Amino acid sequence: MLNRIASCLLLISVLASCQKELKMDATAIHNIELRFKPVVLFDTVEMKFDTVTYKNAFNESFKVSAFKFYVHAFELFNTDSNRISRAGDQDYYLVDFADSNSTVIKLNVVPYKYNVLAFTMGVDSVLNVSGAQTGVLDPAKGMFWEWNTGYIMSKLEGTSPVSTAPANSFKYHIGGFRQAESVIKKITLLFPYPEVIDMKPGKKTVIDITADVYDWFNNPHDIRIGTNAGVMSPGTLAQQIAENYSKMFAVVKVKND
């Protein structure tokens, strides 16, 4: 985990120098398919809802009943040439691991060789105060509190025998869009060496990305279910959990046509 953090910090410093942005050419696009998969503790086996018991860093047993989050603003980088390309139309996506259709995101991008994927996790502040939204941002999706607190950016729910909440439940509804309480995160993922997206017009690349529930509970902040079984509003605890889970993603495979 420490190696992953060090790599991310180095990668962010490199990407800060990227200035050249490729423009989308509708006549010569490359298709990208992002496939998100939930795991626990770097496992390659997909996480299961309700039926499998897992343990966090504090040896607390838990089962997961809900796991979802918002993502948008996808970009691809080449760290050698400093080339940047926006991917897709910058729509918002709600990845809900209870709905397999939502875990696959299809984007178009300018053909080039890339070795880094970046995206934003959460909903930008302007949309939190812009009135009722539609599509995946519709409040009916169950990812919205109210207009003064905004969207739930990420949600993790389940049960644990150490929880003191009713029915031994735990509910982490993570939100906050104002500057002092923001949980919006920029995620930057380096592809496994030496894999790159080697793009050709009209072809497709599949990128497999894991989201690790284990990371919600520690590093850098210790979150024990027995102590904190619920977060339902913006604040310090929500920001700590968001800082933890911002490290939960990893690109595990890149497959080019």
Disulfide bonds with the S-S distance in Angstrom:
none
